[in-house]
């Protein structure tokens, strides 16, 4: 193998590595989005006037 073959193999490996990275992140995004939605909804509920009144918190 000459130097050009090594460069080509390195580019192919880098491309495959990048593809795996993108696939992993894309697979994790729905879980992250769901978790953030749950947290945001809990914060919104905690800040409602009804919950403030029930927990004895004032503005």
HELIX and SHEET records of a PDB file:
HELIX    1   1 UNK A    3  UNK A   46  1                                  44    
HELIX    2   2 UNK A   49  UNK A   55  1                                   7    
END                                                                             
